[in-house]
């Protein structure tokens, strides 16, 4: 069997690392966003829309 080139290995490693960073950022931002919404709900804040 033929061995993949080192460039392809680096590309795969870079893709996996980038995907992990994006997933971690999404979890952190989502928990911050939904945590803030939960905090406002607990404090009894209401949104007021003026039309």
C-alpha distance (Angstrom), angle and dihedral (degrees) to the residues before:
residue distance angle dihedral
X1 . . .
X2 3.75 . .
X3 3.82 119.1 .
X4 3.81 117.0 -126.4
X5 3.78 115.9 -115.4
X6 3.80 120.9 -99.6
X7 3.79 89.7 -116.8
X8 3.79 90.6 60.4
X9 3.82 90.7 48.3
X10 3.80 90.2 52.2
X11 3.79 91.4 48.0
X12 3.80 91.7 52.0
X13 3.81 91.8 46.6
X14 3.82 90.9 48.8
X15 3.80 91.1 49.2
X16 3.80 92.8 49.5
X17 3.82 92.4 46.8
X18 3.82 91.2 47.8
X19 3.79 91.9 48.9
X20 3.81 90.7 50.4
X21 3.82 91.4 50.4
X22 3.81 91.2 49.5
X23 3.81 92.1 49.0
X24 3.82 91.7 48.9
X25 3.81 91.5 48.7
X26 3.81 91.0 48.2
X27 3.81 91.1 51.8
X28 3.81 92.8 47.6
X29 3.80 94.7 46.8
X30 3.80 92.3 43.8
X31 3.78 93.2 50.2
X32 3.81 90.4 47.9
X33 3.81 92.5 48.3
X34 3.80 97.1 45.2
X35 3.80 91.7 38.9
X36 3.79 89.8 55.9
X37 3.80 91.0 48.9
X38 3.82 89.5 50.5
X39 3.81 90.4 49.3
X40 3.80 91.3 52.8
X41 3.80 90.9 47.8
X42 3.82 91.9 51.3
X43 3.80 90.6 48.9
X44 3.81 89.8 51.7
X45 3.81 97.6 -117.8
X46 3.78 115.3 165.5
X47 3.76 127.3 -159.1
X48 3.78 116.4 -126.0
X49 3.78 119.3 -156.0
X50 3.77 118.8 -164.2
X51 3.78 114.0 -157.0
